[in-house]
């Protein structure tokens, strides 16, 4: 997709305000999932089980073998698993496969598949008369499913999902846990296999496992698998089929183990990434207050998904946004604007931009929470990815805010960084900045005269002078010949409507007061800094 088309699609996908009253509230899209990609090491879609390559299954009842037992060669493994053999030989063969697939680097998954061992391994998942063999086979298949989509497809098409579903009811904890792990890997491959896992009927046994008094390490795997059942949005999971998971997620988010809480928050972040009806469903679980509280956690692995979930919720309607504000989110968002992790700054700025697209009261709350000045600082000093989000805050505020908000925004020295965004070689950013400038000038035109240090000032004249002194007018004139026709017309209209020749005499009629008498504003002065 061409860049302009992608950007226009991004703009059109936002909640409509202003022109359609919610135009600038923005839902997630491909461009705004970088935080998840950057954190893939913190929250893997698939996990391969490692371990001592010489490990003997802890379920082995007659553990007389040395832990240094050598690996079987592939020919012997194939011969034993494809024919009739006693349990001892089967155990050695399947354990050798598991050990091969547990290698830290470059496990020979394709080699095992090409050897035709997958059907034999899956058949052993139902070998309940020997749970040691069952466990080793489950471990091996889990690691195959942790591979590429093609490798995962091999085990799914061989019928492993139904076999693993049965193992969720096993009275052998480690066999059951291995089944949970495998199903998590399969569901994490993408929406198609996620739905296969959901449709096989695994939701109910997973809920039961999460409700039982199982070891923390086991519960971590259960929670991670549940989060993968909620993952992916093209298409998203059928909410009705995973609705029973919401109650257990509401309990898991209160757990003392941070890894469990993190995966719970990831699940909630996936579920809130959707229409307002889904957002309402999550709000009704009562988890939002905890999500907001986690924004202040020291562990970035907890802050990241909770921020993503909170950010998703404020893309909803004004009532849903207000619910987040009522839980006390704004002070946390303000603190995150100075976080050491740039991705968290970007994500919090994105969330704030959606709040700025809300009601007049919500815009007022942003000022009262002292968020706007830090946003302007972010706009001035951060890298472009963050600046792109910050300019949306400014423009959304100019669209949703009233005259007093625009006046206060000018007081926060927003004009110069707004004008600086006109120099950015990015079409959409320029368009957003032009929209913000137009809103400021249009609303300044509606403002009455203000008195500063005993001097009456025309707000529009002062704003125009500030724009010109920081080079904004020069940029507007340059943009009139921009290769993008929309930008050219926007810039032309701004110059024609607010900086025409007949207005030039007005540009000099509002001097500021100093100890030396009257003087005109310089580029660093803000005449409204009361």
N, C-alpha and C positions, 0 to 999 in steps of 0.2 A: 504494500500500500504506500503511495507517495506520502512524503512527510506532511504536506499541507492537508491532504485528505485525512490522515490519521489525527492530526491536531484538531481539525474541524469536527471530526467524529467525537473526539474527547470533549470538546466544548459542548456539542449538542447533547452529550449523554448526561450532563449535569442537571441537577434539580433546578427548576425554573423559578426565578424570582427577579424582581426589577422589571425587565421588559415583559417577562411572564412571572414576575415576582419571586421565582426561585431559580432563575437561570444559572446562577453561579454556585449553587451547592453541588458538589462534584462527587460522584460515586467512583469506586475504584475501577481501574482498567489496566491494560498491559503496562502502561507507562508508570503506574504507581505501585507496582508490586516489587520494586527493587529491594525493599527492606527484607521481604521474605527470601528472595534469592540470595541476598547477602548473608542471611542467617541460616542458610541451608545446613551448615555444619551443626547448628544448635538444634535444628528440628528436621531431621532427615525423613524423607518420604519412605525410605527403605533402610533396614538395618541388617547387616550380616553378623551372625553370631560367631565370635572368635573363640578363643580358649586354647589351652595347652593341646598341641597336636597329638600328644600321647595320652590325652585324658581318656580314662575308662568311664563309661557311663556310671553315674552315681546310683543308678537303679539296678546295676548288676548285682544280683544276690550272691553269686558265688565268685567273688572277686579274688581269684587266685592268680590272675595273670599279672605279669609284670607291666608296669606303666611304660616300659621301653619296648613293648611288643612292636615289631616292624610292620610297616605298611605292606599290604598285599599288592602284588602287581595287578595291572588292569585285566590281564587275561584270566587270572584266577578269580578276580571279583566277578567278571562277566559269567564265568562258568558256574560259580556257586549261586549267584542271584538269579540266573536264568534257568537253573535246573533244580533238582531235588537235593537238599543238603540238610545236615543236622543243624540245630539251633546254634551250636558253638561256632560252626563255620559261617553260618549266616551272620552272626553277630560280628565276627572278625571282618567279614567282607563289607557289611554296611558301615561298620565303624571306620574302616579304611576310607570309604567314600566320604564319610562326614569329615574325617581329618584332612583329606585332600581339599575339600571345599571350605575348610576353616583356615586355610593359609592366609596370612595377612596380606600378601601381595599376589595379584594375578591368580586367583583360584581357578582351577581348570574346569569351569562350569561347562563350557562348550564340549570339552573332551568327554565329560560324563554324559552329556546329552547325546553326543554322536555315538557313544558306546552303547546306546539303547538302554541305559540303566534307569531312566525316569519311570517307566511303567512298573518295574520291579520295586523301586523305592516306594512308589505310591501304594502298591499292593501291600507292602509291609506296614503301612500306616494302620491297617486294620488287623495287624497280627497281635491281637490282644492277649494271646496265650504266653507271650514273652514281651513284657513291657520294656525291657532293655533294648531289644531290637526295634520295637516301635518308636522308642525315644530317639535312637540314632537315626532312623529313617526320617523322622519328623525334622530333626536338626538338619539333615542333609537337604531335604526338600525346601526347608526354610531358606537355606543359603542359596539354592538355585533361584528361588523366587525373589531374592534380594538383588538379582542381577539386572540385565537389560530387559526392556519390554518383551523382546523376542524370547529371552530365556524364561521370563515369567509366563508367557503364553504357553510354553511347552508343558509346564506343570499344570496349568489351569485346564488346558485341553485334554490332559491325561486324567482329569477327574479328581484333582487333589482337594478342591474346595469342599465337596461333600464329605470327604474323608476327614478333613480337619474339623468340620462342623461336629462330627461325631466325637472327635477327641476333646472338644470343649466340655464334654460331659464325663471325661475320664476321671477316675478317682485317684489317678497318679498325678500329683501336682505338676511335676516337671514335664510330663507328656502333655498335659492340658496347657501349660504355659507355652510350650513349643508350638502348639496349634494356634494359640493367640498371636504369637510372634509371626507365624507364617501368614495368617490371614491379614495381619497388618501390612506385611510386605506386598501382598497381592492387591489389597485395597489401595495402597499407596502408589500403585503403578499408573492409575488414571481413572477417569470416571466410568469407563466400561467395566473394568474389573472390580472397582469399588461397588458398583451396582450389583454385580454378580454375587459378591460377598454378602451384601445386604439382603438380596433376594433369597439367598440360600437359608436364611433364618438365623443368622448369628447374633442379631441384636439382643434377643432375650437372654441367651446364655452369657453374653458379655456383661449385661446388666447384673445378672445374678453373681457373676464372679467379682464384679466391682463392689457389690454389696456385702460379699462374704468377708470374713476376717482372714484375708490372704496376706502373705508376706509383702512388704513394700516393693521389693524388686519385681514381684509378679504383678502387683497393681500398676506399677509404672508401665509395663508392657500392655496391660489391659487398656490403660488410659491412652497410650500412644495409638493403639489400634482403633479405639473409638474415635480419636481425632482424625485418623485417616478415613474413617467412614463419613466424616463431615467435610472432607477436603474436596477441592476442585469445584469449578463453577460452570464449566462448559460441557455438559449441563451440570447444575448442582444436584445433589442427592434429593430424592423425593422426601420432602419434609415430613410427610405423614408417616413414612416408614421409619424415620429416625427420631420422630417426636418422643418416643419413650426414653431416649438417651438424655433428654434435657434434665430430667430430674436427677439423674446420677451425676451429670456435669455440675449441677448446682451444689451437690455435696462434695464432689472432688475438688472444686475450687477452694474449699475451706481446709483442705488437707495440709498437714504440716510439712510434707515432702515437697520441695521446690520443683523437682522434675515433674511430679504428678500435676502440680498446679500449672506449670508452664504448658504442658500438653493439653490440659483442660482449657487454658486461655486460647491456645491455637485453635482448638475445636470451636470455641465460641467466636473467634475471629472469622472463621470460615462461614459459620452460620449467620453472622450479622452482615456478611457481604452479599446483600441482595435487596429485594424490595421491602417497602415499609412493613408489609405484613409479617415477614420473617423477623424483622427488627423488633416488632411488637411482641412476637412470640418469645424472643430472648429476654426482653425487658420483663415480661411476666414471670420469668423464673426467679427474679430477685438477685441476679448475679451482678448487676451493673455497679452497685456500691462497692463490691469487692474488686471488680475490674478497675474502678477509679482509684481505690486504695493502692492497688499494685503499681500504679503509675509512679509512686514514690518509693518503690522498692530499690534496694541497692543492686540487686541481681538483674543485669541487663536481659538475661534470658526470660525473666518474668515481665519486665517492662515492655519488651518488644511486642509480644502477642497481645498483652492487655491494651497497649496503646493502639494497636491495629484494630482491636474489637471496639474500643471507645470511639476511634475515628470513624469506623463504619457506622456506628449508631448515629453520630451527628450528621451523617448524610441523609438521614430520614427527614420526617416532617418537623415542623417547629416544636410540636409537643414532645417528640422524641428527643430532639436536641435539648430542650429545656430540662427534660428528665436527667440528662447527663450533667447539666450545669447545677441542678439541684443537689446532686450527689457530691458536689464540691470539686469538680474536675479542673476548673480554671487555674487555681494555684499550682497544681501539678504540671499542667501544660506550660505555664510560664517558666517553671524551673527547668523543664526539659529543653527549652529554647537555648539554654547555656550548657547542655550536656556535652560530654567529651566525645560521644558518638554522633557523627554527623547525620547518620541515617535516622536517629531518634529526633534530631532537630528538624529534619525534613518531614518526618511523619507527624510530629506535633504541629508544625506549621500548616501542614495539609489539614489537620483536624480543625485548627483555629480558623482556617479559610472558610470552612463549611459553617462554623458558628457565626462568622462575620456575614454569611449569606442569610442569616436568620431574621428575627424580629428586631424592631428598634430597641426593645428591652434587652435582647441578647447582645446587641452591639454595645449598649451601655455597660453591660456586665463585663465586656472585654476591657473597656477603659477602666472600670472600677477595679478590676483585677490587675491593673498595671501591666497589661500584656502588649499594648500597642507600641510603646517605646522599644521594648526588646525586639518586636517584629521589625521595626524600622532599622534597628541595629543589624538584625539578621539580613535584611534586604541590602544593607550597605556593605556588609563585610563577608558574607558567606559565599560558597561556591555557587555556580549557576544552577545546579539541581535544586538547591534550597531557595535560591532567589526566585526561581520559577513558582514556587509555592507561596513565598512571601508576597509577591506582586499580586497574587490572587487575594490575599488578605486585604491589601489596601484597596483594590478595585471592588471587591465584594462589599467592603465597608462603605465606600462611596456610593454604592448602589442601594444598600439596605439602610444606611444611616440617615439621620435627619440633619438639618443645618448645623445644629450644635455639634454633632459628631464630626462633620466635615471641618468645622472651625478648630476643634480639638486635634484632629488629624494634622492640620496645617501646623498647629502649635508643636506637634511632635517631630517637626522637621521632615515631613514626608515628601516635600516637593522635589528636592534634589535627587534622592534615590529613585523616585518615580521617573524623573526626566532621564536619569542615567540608564534606565531599562530600555529607553528608546534606541540606545546604541547597540543593544544585544543582537547578535546575528541569528535571531530565532523569531520566525514569523508570528507564532502564537503569543509569545511573550510581549512583542511590540504591540500586538492588537489589544492585549489585556491592559497594558500600560496606557495606551491611547484612550481606552474606554474609561479608565480611572481618571485620567486628566480631564476628559470631557465632563465627567460627573462632577469633579471638583469645580471646574470653571462654571458649569451650569448652576450649581448650587450656590457658589460664591456670588453669582449674579443676583440671587434672590435674597442675599443677606442685607440687613440694614447697615448703616454706618456704625462703626465701633469706635470707642474712645480709648486710646492708649496713651498713657502719660499726659492726659489732658488734651490730646490731639485727636480730632475726628478722622477716621480713616475709611476709605472705600475698600472693602475686602476684595472685590474683584480686581481692582487696580493693583492692589498689593500682591495678589496671587500672580497676576500677569507679569508684574515686575520681577517677582522671585523666579518665575519660570524663565524669563529672558536672561536674568543675571547668572543662572546656573547653566546656561547653554541649551535650555529646552526649546526655545523658539528656533534656534539654528537647526536643531535636530528635526523639528516639525517641518521646517522648510526643506530639509534634505529628503525627508520621507515622502514628500509629495511626488517624487519621481521614483519611488520604490517599485521594484519589479512586481510586487504583489499589488494588484489594482485596489483591493479593499483597503490596504494600509495607505496607499496614495490618496484615496478619497477621504479617509478618516483624517489624515493629516491636513489635507487641503481645507476641509470643513472647519477644523479647529482654528487654523490660521485665519480663514476668511471670517469666521464668526466672532473671534475674540481678539485678533491681532491685526485687524485691517488698518489701513492708513488713516482713516478718519478718526480712529480711536487713539492715535499716537499722542495727541495732546493730553489725553486723560492719564497716560502712563506716568506723568511726572507730577501729578497734583497731590500726591499723598506722602509727604516726607515724614520721616520718623523723628522723634525728639531725642536729643542727647544733651550732655552738659555743655557742648559747644554750640547748641542751637539746633536748628533743623538740618537734617541730612537725609539723603536718599539711601535706601537699603542697599547693602553690599551682598555678595553671594553667600556670605556666612551669617548674615543677620536674619532673624525671623521676627518681623514686626508684630506678630501675634503672641510672642512668648511672654505672656503676662506674668 
